[in-house]
Structure formats: C-alpha cells, structure tokens
Amino acid sequence: MREDILLFSEKRICGALLITLMLMAEMLCITQLCAQESQIAIPEDTPVQENEKPTLYLIGDSTIKNGAGDGQDGMWGWGNYFHEYFDESKIKVANHALGGRSSRSFRREGLWEQVRSALKPGDFVIMQFGHNDGGPLDTGRARASLKGTGEETKEVTLEATGEQEVVYTYGWYMRQYIAETKAQGAIPIVCSLVPRNIWDDEGKVCRAADDYGKWAKESAETGGAYFIDLNEIVALKYDLFSGAGELKAKYFVEDHTHTNEAGARLNAASVISGLKTLTDCSLNEMYSPKGDEIEPASVVSDEQNETEMVP
C-alpha cells in the first residue's frame, strides 16, 4: 500500500514537472516571436527622415503665369523666372498663378484650395491680384470683386450657370488668403499689382496708388502680412523710358498688360528687390548667387522697412 502511494506521488510530481517545462517552452517561443515581430516593425537601422524643405507658392494672374507658362505668343509671367533667384537646396518655388483670375475667381474655382491644403508650417505664399478684379459681377467671366477693403457684400446670380454667389470686396478676399495662409503656419506676402503700360499726361506710368495698390497694402496691414509695393517699384523703372511705344518695344507684347521675357525678368527681379526691404523675412536667407546680386528697392518708406508681420 505504501509503495503504491509513493509511486502515485512520483507520477504526480513528474506530471507537474512536465507541465511546467511545457509552459516554460511555450513562453520562450512567444517571447522570441514577439522579439522578431518587434524587430520587423521597428528596425534598429531605420533612418530618421530629414525635415522637408519649405515651399514658396505664387498665386495670382497672367502677369505671374501666362497660359501654360510656356511663352505662348511671346507672353511670359514673372513667376516663370522667380525660381532662379533661390537656392533650390533650401526652398522650392511652386507657381500656381493662372491667367485671367481675380482675387474672387481664383478662390471660387478651387485653385486656392489646392494650395491651401498643401501648405505646411514654414512655407510662404506670395499673392498678387487686381488686374482682373474689375468688370461685371454676374455676366461673362463674372470675376469682379467689389471695390475697396470693407465688409460689403452683394448676392448675384451667375448668368452662365444660374448659380447664386455672394461677392465680397477685393480686400475681403485678400484678407481670407492671408488668414488661411497663417492658419496653416505659412507666411503670407502681399504684392501690389505690376503696372500696365499706360501713361498719364505728365509722362509717367499710371500707378494703382488710389485703388488696387492701396487696397493691397491695407489688406496686408490689416491681416498682418508682409507687403511689397511692386506697383511702385516697377513703375519707377518704366518711367525711365520715353513713353508707351518705347516701353512696349522693350518689355511688352501686343497689349499693355502682358510682358515678354525681358519684362517678366525685370518684374521678377523687382519682387526680389522688394523682398530685400523686408529685413526680418526669412526668405532673404534662401537666395541663389543670382538672388544675392539684387539690391534692395529704394522706393519704400522707413515705416514700411520697420513693419513686421503680425503672427
């Protein structure tokens, strides 16, 4: 009887030891499997991605990018040559301007949303509108904005589609671009529109100081954006010519708005000279050797030089 009890006890002990060994082996396999999965999920040699370089977006009309930007009919926008002034290892220039667009239609057609949705902190947006902001509100291309910078609105029915649209002032649209750029952590820069080849009775190129140039500046100040008085910077260079005929032969094609290659390059360099007056703008740290050669514009006032962008 006693021997039977001892034998039974030995069997129970052996069984318990066997179960323990089996459990230990199973746990070891699970541990090794987890370690393998861990190594697959997070390899020790996974490289850390470098921060993506910023992008400088250009938005506006045909004076920045005409047509497909291929020089059709000899017409070029200043955005075609703007990248030449920047170090491509530090920043990318993306020209999203499109001919015929106004501050209103660039937004309505979804062109701005393509840029806005791609913006990331540290990017820049240079915006220039005004050439196409006049004209009818609801017929034809229906691209006009209301004049000024106020909060006025007008509801219209578009003749082409029958759709209703609330139209705002030029300044309202510009402030929206500024605010939405800043909301993405990007930096807005407003340019007054480049001047047309139209001269006054005093032998000077007509300025936009009483309308779209003025409203662009006011929008930048109200919205807390940088401002470049491109209209005045370029106009001073045009004034050096004897009149519309000589200026056209040098810088324009058939009309008084669209520039040839030489005119587009002049305007691109003028934007850079205006940028260099914005002493606290970090774009000034990203020039190519060609950009470094451009001198700051001398047209701005001390007040403009001291203006900082409001966060």
C-alpha positions in Angstrom: 0.0 0.0 0.0 2.8 2.4 1.0 4.7 1.6 -2.2 1.6 2.4 -4.3 1.2 5.8 -2.6 4.9 6.6 -3.3 4.5 5.6 -6.9 1.4 7.7 -7.3 3.2 10.7 -5.8 6.2 10.3 -8.1 3.9 10.2 -11.1 2.1 13.4 -9.9 5.4 15.2 -9.4 6.7 14.1 -12.8 3.5 15.2 -14.4 3.7 18.6 -12.8 7.3 19.0 -13.8 6.4 18.1 -17.4 3.6 20.6 -17.5 5.9 23.3 -16.0 8.6 22.5 -18.7 6.0 22.7 -21.4 4.7 26.1 -20.2 8.2 27.4 -20.0 9.0 26.3 -23.5 5.7 27.9 -24.8 6.5 31.2 -23.1 10.0 31.1 -24.5 8.6 30.7 -28.0 6.2 33.6 -27.5 8.9 35.8 -26.3 11.1 35.0 -29.3 8.2 35.6 -31.6 7.4 39.0 -30.1 11.0 40.0 -30.4 11.1 39.0 -34.0 7.9 41.0 -34.7 9.3 43.9 -32.8 12.4 43.9 -35.0 10.3 43.7 -38.1 8.1 46.6 -37.1 10.8 49.0 -35.9 14.2 48.0 -37.4 17.1 49.4 -35.5 18.6 50.9 -38.6 15.5 52.8 -39.8 16.8 56.2 -40.9 15.3 59.4 -39.4 13.7 61.5 -42.2 15.1 65.0 -42.5 12.7 67.9 -42.3 11.2 68.7 -45.7 12.4 72.0 -47.2 9.8 74.8 -47.4 7.9 75.7 -50.5 7.3 79.2 -51.8 3.9 79.3 -53.6 3.0 82.0 -56.1 -0.7 82.8 -56.6 -2.2 85.4 -58.9 -2.9 86.1 -62.6 -1.3 86.1 -66.0 1.3 88.7 -65.1 2.8 85.9 -62.9 2.0 82.9 -65.1 0.5 83.3 -68.6 -1.4 80.4 -70.1 0.5 77.2 -69.5 3.7 79.1 -68.7 5.3 78.1 -71.9 5.7 81.5 -73.5 2.8 81.2 -76.0 2.6 84.2 -78.2 5.7 85.6 -76.6 4.0 86.2 -73.3 5.7 85.4 -70.0 4.9 86.0 -66.4 7.4 86.9 -63.7 6.8 83.6 -61.9 8.4 81.7 -64.7 11.8 83.1 -63.7 11.4 83.5 -60.0 13.0 80.2 -59.0 16.3 81.4 -60.5 16.8 83.7 -57.5 16.6 81.0 -54.9 18.8 78.2 -53.7 16.9 75.0 -54.7 18.6 73.1 -51.9 16.9 75.4 -49.4 13.4 76.1 -50.9 11.2 75.0 -53.7 9.2 77.6 -55.8 5.8 76.5 -57.0 4.0 78.8 -59.4 0.2 78.2 -59.1 -0.9 81.5 -60.7 -3.3 81.3 -63.6 -4.2 83.8 -66.3 -7.5 85.6 -66.2 -8.1 85.0 -62.5 -9.1 87.6 -59.9 -9.0 87.5 -56.1 -12.5 86.2 -56.3 -12.4 83.6 -59.2 -9.1 82.1 -58.0 -10.9 81.1 -54.8 -14.2 80.2 -56.4 -12.6 77.8 -58.9 -10.9 75.9 -56.2 -7.4 77.0 -57.2 -6.7 78.4 -53.8 -7.8 75.3 -52.1 -5.2 73.3 -54.0 -2.5 75.5 -52.5 -4.1 75.9 -49.0 -4.5 72.2 -48.4 -0.8 71.6 -49.3 0.6 74.3 -47.1 2.8 73.3 -44.1 4.4 75.3 -41.4 7.4 77.3 -42.7 6.0 77.7 -46.3 5.5 81.0 -48.0 2.7 82.4 -50.2 3.3 85.4 -52.4 0.0 86.8 -53.7 -0.7 89.4 -56.4 -4.2 90.2 -57.6 -6.0 93.2 -59.1 -5.7 93.1 -62.9 -8.9 91.1 -63.3 -10.9 92.3 -60.3 -12.8 94.9 -62.3 -15.7 94.2 -64.8 -19.1 92.6 -64.4 -20.1 90.7 -61.3 -22.5 88.2 -62.9 -22.1 88.1 -66.6 -19.3 87.0 -68.9 -16.4 85.6 -66.8 -18.1 87.0 -63.7 -14.8 87.5 -61.9 -15.0 91.0 -60.5 -14.8 91.7 -56.7 -16.5 94.7 -55.0 -14.2 97.7 -54.9 -12.4 98.5 -51.6 -11.5 96.7 -48.5 -14.7 96.8 -46.5 -17.2 94.1 -45.4 -19.8 94.9 -48.1 -21.4 92.0 -50.0 -23.7 91.6 -52.9 -25.6 88.4 -53.8 -25.6 87.7 -57.6 -26.9 85.1 -59.9 -24.3 83.9 -62.4 -25.6 84.2 -65.9 -23.6 81.3 -67.2 -24.8 78.7 -64.6 -27.8 80.2 -62.8 -26.0 79.7 -59.5 -26.1 82.2 -56.7 -22.9 83.6 -55.3 -22.1 86.2 -52.6 -19.5 88.6 -53.8 -17.2 90.3 -51.4 -14.7 93.2 -51.7 -11.2 92.8 -53.0 -9.8 93.5 -49.5 -12.0 90.8 -48.0 -10.7 88.1 -50.4 -7.1 89.2 -49.8 -7.6 89.0 -46.0 -9.0 85.5 -46.4 -5.9 84.4 -48.3 -3.7 86.0 -45.6 -5.6 84.4 -42.7 -5.8 81.0 -44.2 -2.1 81.0 -45.1 -1.3 81.9 -41.5 -3.7 79.3 -40.1 -1.5 76.6 -41.9 1.6 78.0 -40.2 2.8 79.5 -43.5 3.9 83.1 -44.2 1.9 85.5 -46.4 3.4 88.2 -48.6 1.2 90.6 -50.5 2.3 92.4 -53.6 0.6 95.3 -55.3 -0.1 94.5 -58.9 2.6 95.2 -61.5 1.7 98.3 -63.6 0.3 98.3 -67.1 1.9 100.1 -70.0 -0.4 103.1 -69.6 0.9 106.6 -69.2 -0.5 109.8 -67.7 -0.4 113.3 -69.1 2.8 114.1 -67.1 4.8 111.4 -68.9 4.7 108.9 -66.1 3.4 105.3 -65.9 -0.1 105.2 -64.2 0.1 103.9 -60.7 -2.5 102.0 -58.7 -2.0 104.0 -55.5 -5.6 105.0 -55.3 -7.2 101.6 -55.9 -5.9 98.1 -56.0 -2.3 99.0 -55.0 -3.7 100.9 -52.0 -6.2 98.1 -51.1 -3.5 95.5 -51.3 -1.4 97.4 -48.8 -4.4 98.0 -46.5 -5.2 94.3 -46.6 -1.7 93.3 -45.7 -1.6 95.7 -42.8 -5.0 94.6 -41.5 -4.3 90.9 -42.0 -0.8 91.1 -40.6 1.2 90.1 -43.7 4.3 91.4 -45.4 3.8 93.9 -48.2 5.8 94.7 -51.3 4.8 97.8 -53.3 5.6 96.0 -56.6 3.4 98.5 -58.5 5.7 101.4 -57.5 8.9 99.5 -57.7 8.3 98.5 -61.3 6.7 101.8 -62.3 9.8 103.7 -61.3 11.8 101.6 -63.8 9.2 102.1 -66.5 9.4 105.8 -66.0 12.9 105.8 -67.4 11.6 105.2 -70.8 10.2 108.0 -73.1 6.7 106.6 -73.4 4.4 103.7 -74.1 5.9 102.9 -77.5 9.5 102.6 -76.3 8.4 100.6 -73.3 6.3 98.2 -75.3 9.2 97.5 -77.7 11.4 96.6 -74.8 9.1 94.7 -72.3 5.6 94.1 -73.7 3.8 92.2 -76.4 0.7 93.3 -78.2 -1.3 94.7 -75.3 -0.5 96.9 -72.3 -0.6 94.2 -69.6 1.3 91.1 -70.7 5.1 91.1 -70.7 7.6 89.4 -72.9 10.6 87.5 -71.4 12.6 90.7 -70.7 9.7 92.3 -69.0 8.9 89.2 -66.9 12.5 89.0 -65.8 12.5 92.7 -64.9 9.4 92.1 -62.7 10.8 89.0 -61.1 14.0 90.9 -60.1 11.7 93.7 -58.8 9.9 91.3 -56.5 13.3 90.2 -55.1 14.4 93.8 -54.6 11.1 94.4 -52.7 11.6 91.2 -50.6 15.0 92.5 -49.5 13.4 95.5 -47.8 11.6 93.1 -45.5 14.6 92.8 -43.2 13.1 90.2 -40.9 11.7 87.9 -43.6 13.5 84.6 -43.6 13.2 84.3 -47.4 16.1 86.6 -47.5 18.3 83.7 -46.2 17.5 81.4 -49.2 18.8 83.2 -52.3 20.9 81.7 -55.0 24.0 83.7 -56.1 21.8 85.4 -58.7 19.4 86.4 -55.9 22.3 87.7 -53.8 23.2 90.1 -56.6 19.9 92.0 -56.4 19.9 95.3 -54.4 17.0 96.2 -52.1 14.4 98.5 -53.6 14.9 102.2 -52.6 11.2 103.0 -53.1 9.9 102.0 -49.6 9.5 104.4 -46.7 11.2 103.9 -43.4 7.8 103.0 -42.0 7.5 100.0 -44.4 11.0 98.9 -43.6 10.2 98.7 -40.0 6.9 96.8 -40.4 6.9 93.3 -39.1 4.4 90.6 -39.9 1.9 90.2 -37.1 1.6 86.5 -36.1 
